Amino acid sequence: MSQTHTIYHTLVNGGDDMNNRKSGAIAMPSVTYAMKAQKLLTSKGYTCDIQRISGSLTKSCTYNIYVNEDADIVKKILLDNHILIDGMES
């Protein structure tokens, strides 16, 4: 499966490993940052899924990532690598 197809599959279907995630949702400011986070975390051996979130509570589409690791560890990895995040949910 190509990287583009994998990202599309993850965005549309929520990924294959959503039930195995450890972290809560980590909100990303854009799909670009979500994809950067996914690339970084995957390179470090983590499973990272992206899910598009839209609704009346948000001004625009938000993208959440879910990772098979503790959310505090994930947040530190992202911030140490200058990848912006919007916040975290349980």
Secondary structure, 3 states (H helix, E strand, C coil): CCHHHHHHHHHHHCCCCHHHCCCCCEEECCHHHHHHHHHHHHHCCCCEEEEEECCCCCCCCEEEEEECCCHHHHHHHHHHCCCCCCEECC
